[in-house]
Amino acid sequence: MKKLILSAIALSLLSITTASAQTEKEDLSNDYSKWQIRLRGLAVVPDENASIGTIGGNSSISSTFIPELDFTYFFTKNFAAELILGTSKHDVSTTGSDISAVGGPTKANVDLGSVRLLPPTLTFQYHFYPLADKDFKPYVGAGINYTIFYDVKPGNTVKGVEYDNALGYAFQLGFDYMINDKFFFNMDAKKLFLNTDVKVDASNLAAGLSIPADVDIDPWLLGFGFGMKF
């Protein structure tokens, strides 16, 4: 009889322990959502600088504002990876270039038309929970970027412009603020470090004239928008 009672107690304790572990596991799994999606408005602000051969001067790349979509996957409550998708169009020119060899001034801005950039960026993030209610969630991140240059239109001054696709890296900081259990507001700032080699075909201005340039684009990506977790 004693053995039977002890067996029953042991079985009960095992059942309670198993149930408790299961409850803790469920609580942990419900503590955060593995996926987030955001739609943001994004200002793309180049912080450009260039070394231009033959004619010298510097570069000028226009800022623009675009829609952007991003996806975030949480490995744990704190660690996540974010992939952003968006494309931007920029007007490009040189500044203070010496084109006296082709009959122009010694300090001129040369129109190089426009180009579109597709810069998918993957960052790995750490998320903080400074408030007890966890509504405010700041984060920092770092990662890589690969920029594809396409739809190049050289404008009316030169014959053609070529951009090399480029690998860069990124840093970011931002925060999510929960509106309810599912939707949230987001603000985010990224700094991309991006360099590309450019070749300008100016053979229409002088026979065989090709102008090389090493260009740092290094844009700021400043965004705000709304997201949903699931």
C-alpha positions as CSV (number, residue, x, y, z in Angstrom):
1,M,0.0,0.0,0.0
2,K,2.8,2.3,0.9
3,K,4.5,1.6,-2.4
4,L,1.3,2.4,-4.2
5,I,0.9,5.7,-2.4
6,L,4.5,6.7,-3.1
7,S,4.1,5.7,-6.8
8,A,0.9,7.8,-7.0
9,I,2.7,10.8,-5.4
10,A,5.7,10.4,-7.8
11,L,3.3,10.2,-10.8
12,S,1.5,13.3,-9.6
13,L,4.7,15.3,-9.2
14,L,5.9,14.1,-12.6
15,S,2.6,15.3,-14.1
16,I,2.8,18.7,-12.4
17,T,6.4,19.1,-13.5
18,T,5.6,18.2,-17.1
19,A,2.6,20.6,-17.1
20,S,4.6,23.4,-15.6
21,A,7.4,22.9,-18.1
22,Q,4.9,22.9,-21.0
23,T,3.3,26.1,-19.6
24,E,6.7,27.8,-19.4
25,K,7.4,26.7,-22.9
26,E,4.1,28.1,-24.2
27,D,4.7,31.4,-22.2
28,L,8.2,31.7,-23.8
29,S,6.9,31.1,-27.3
30,N,4.2,33.7,-26.8
31,D,6.6,36.2,-25.4
32,Y,7.5,37.5,-28.9
33,S,6.5,37.0,-32.5
34,K,9.0,35.6,-34.9
35,W,8.1,37.7,-37.9
36,Q,7.6,41.4,-38.4
37,I,6.8,43.3,-41.6
38,R,7.0,47.1,-42.0
39,L,6.1,49.6,-44.7
40,R,8.1,52.8,-44.4
41,G,8.6,56.1,-46.1
42,L,12.3,56.5,-46.6
43,A,14.5,59.5,-47.3
44,V,17.7,58.5,-49.2
45,V,20.3,61.2,-48.6
46,P,23.7,60.6,-50.2
47,D,26.8,61.8,-48.4
48,E,28.9,61.7,-51.5
49,N,32.5,62.3,-52.3
50,A,34.5,61.5,-55.4
51,S,37.9,61.3,-56.9
52,I,37.5,62.1,-60.6
53,G,40.2,61.6,-63.2
54,T,41.0,63.8,-66.2
55,I,38.6,66.7,-65.4
56,G,38.8,66.7,-61.6
57,G,36.1,68.2,-59.4
58,N,33.7,66.3,-57.1
59,S,30.3,64.6,-57.4
60,S,26.7,65.6,-56.7
61,I,24.0,63.0,-56.1
62,S,20.4,64.1,-55.5
63,S,18.4,63.0,-52.4
64,T,15.0,61.3,-52.9
65,F,12.1,59.9,-50.9
66,I,10.8,56.4,-51.6
67,P,8.5,53.7,-50.2
68,E,10.3,50.8,-48.6
69,L,9.3,47.3,-47.4
70,D,11.2,45.3,-44.9
71,F,11.0,41.9,-43.1
72,T,12.4,41.0,-39.7
73,Y,12.9,37.5,-38.3
74,F,13.5,37.0,-34.6
75,F,15.8,34.2,-33.6
76,T,15.2,35.0,-30.0
77,K,13.4,37.8,-28.2
78,N,16.5,40.0,-28.5
79,F,18.3,38.9,-31.7
80,A,16.8,39.4,-35.1
81,A,17.7,39.8,-38.8
82,E,16.1,42.5,-41.1
83,L,16.0,42.6,-44.9
84,I,15.0,45.8,-46.5
85,L,13.8,46.2,-50.1
86,G,13.4,49.4,-52.0
87,T,14.7,51.2,-55.1
88,S,15.6,54.9,-55.6
89,K,16.4,57.2,-58.6
90,H,19.1,59.9,-58.4
91,D,20.3,62.7,-60.6
92,V,24.1,62.8,-60.9
93,S,26.6,65.5,-61.9
94,T,30.1,66.6,-61.3
95,T,30.9,69.9,-59.6
96,G,33.9,72.2,-60.2
97,S,35.3,70.2,-63.1
98,D,37.8,71.6,-65.5
99,I,36.5,71.1,-69.0
100,S,38.6,73.7,-70.7
101,A,40.2,71.1,-72.9
102,V,36.9,70.7,-74.8
103,G,36.2,74.4,-74.9
104,G,34.4,74.7,-71.5
105,P,35.1,76.6,-68.3
106,T,37.7,75.6,-65.7
107,K,35.0,75.1,-63.1
108,A,31.9,73.5,-64.4
109,N,29.1,71.2,-63.3
110,V,28.8,68.3,-65.8
111,D,25.4,66.7,-66.0
112,L,25.7,62.9,-65.9
113,G,22.0,62.2,-66.1
114,S,20.3,59.8,-63.7
115,V,20.6,56.3,-62.3
116,R,18.4,53.9,-60.3
117,L,19.8,52.0,-57.3
118,L,18.5,48.7,-55.9
119,P,20.3,48.2,-52.5
120,P,19.0,45.2,-50.6
121,T,20.4,45.4,-47.1
122,L,20.6,42.7,-44.5
123,T,21.3,43.7,-40.9
124,F,21.5,41.7,-37.7
125,Q,19.9,43.5,-34.8
126,Y,19.8,43.5,-31.0
127,H,16.4,44.6,-29.5
128,F,16.1,46.2,-26.0
129,Y,13.1,46.2,-23.7
130,P,13.7,49.1,-21.3
131,L,10.1,49.4,-20.1
132,A,8.1,46.9,-18.1
133,D,5.2,47.0,-20.5
134,K,7.6,46.3,-23.5
135,D,5.7,48.8,-25.7
136,F,8.8,50.7,-26.5
137,K,11.5,48.6,-28.2
138,P,14.7,50.3,-29.4
139,Y,17.3,48.4,-31.4
140,V,20.7,48.6,-33.0
141,G,22.1,46.7,-36.0
142,A,24.9,46.1,-38.4
143,G,25.1,44.2,-41.7
144,I,25.9,44.1,-45.4
145,N,24.5,45.8,-48.5
146,Y,24.8,44.9,-52.2
147,T,23.8,47.8,-54.5
148,I,22.7,47.2,-58.1
149,F,22.9,50.2,-60.5
150,Y,20.4,50.1,-63.4
151,D,18.3,52.2,-65.8
152,V,21.3,54.5,-66.4
153,K,20.4,57.6,-68.5
154,P,23.5,59.7,-69.3
155,G,21.7,62.9,-70.1
156,N,22.5,65.3,-72.9
157,T,26.1,66.1,-72.2
158,V,28.1,62.8,-72.3
159,K,27.7,59.7,-74.4
160,G,27.4,57.1,-71.6
161,V,28.0,56.3,-67.9
162,E,28.8,53.0,-66.4
163,Y,28.5,52.1,-62.7
164,D,30.0,49.0,-61.0
165,N,27.6,47.1,-58.7
166,A,29.1,47.2,-55.2
167,L,29.2,45.5,-51.9
168,G,29.0,47.7,-48.8
169,Y,28.2,47.6,-45.2
170,A,25.5,49.2,-42.9
171,F,24.8,50.4,-39.4
172,Q,21.4,51.2,-38.0
173,L,19.4,52.3,-35.0
174,G,15.7,52.7,-34.5
175,F,12.7,51.8,-32.4
176,D,9.3,50.2,-32.6
177,Y,6.4,51.5,-30.5
178,M,3.5,49.1,-30.0
179,I,0.1,50.6,-30.9
180,N,-1.7,47.4,-29.9
181,D,-0.8,43.7,-29.6
182,K,-0.3,43.4,-33.4
183,F,0.6,46.8,-35.0
184,F,3.4,49.3,-34.2
185,F,5.0,52.5,-35.3
186,N,8.6,52.6,-36.3
187,M,11.4,55.0,-36.8
188,D,14.8,53.9,-38.3
189,A,18.1,55.4,-39.4
190,K,20.7,53.6,-41.4
191,K,24.1,54.6,-42.6
192,L,25.4,52.7,-45.7
193,F,29.1,52.8,-46.6
194,L,29.0,52.3,-50.4
195,N,31.7,52.9,-53.0
196,T,31.5,52.4,-56.7
197,D,33.8,52.8,-59.7
198,V,32.3,54.9,-62.5
199,K,33.4,55.3,-66.1
200,V,32.1,58.2,-68.2
201,D,32.2,57.9,-71.9
202,A,32.8,61.5,-73.2
203,S,34.0,60.5,-76.6
204,N,31.3,62.7,-78.1
205,L,33.2,65.7,-76.6
206,A,36.7,64.6,-77.6
207,A,37.8,61.5,-79.5
208,G,38.6,58.6,-77.1
209,L,37.8,60.7,-73.9
210,S,37.0,58.4,-71.0
211,I,36.7,59.8,-67.5
212,P,37.2,57.4,-64.5
213,A,35.9,58.2,-61.1
214,D,36.0,56.6,-57.7
215,V,32.8,57.6,-55.9
216,D,31.7,57.2,-52.3
217,I,27.9,57.5,-52.1
218,D,27.6,56.6,-48.3
219,P,23.9,57.5,-48.0
220,W,21.8,58.0,-44.9
221,L,18.5,56.1,-45.0
222,L,16.0,57.8,-42.7
223,G,12.6,56.1,-42.4
224,F,9.3,56.1,-40.5
225,G,6.3,53.9,-40.9
226,F,4.1,51.2,-39.5
227,G,4.5,47.5,-39.1
228,M,2.7,44.3,-38.1
229,K,4.0,41.3,-36.2
230,F,2.9,37.8,-36.7
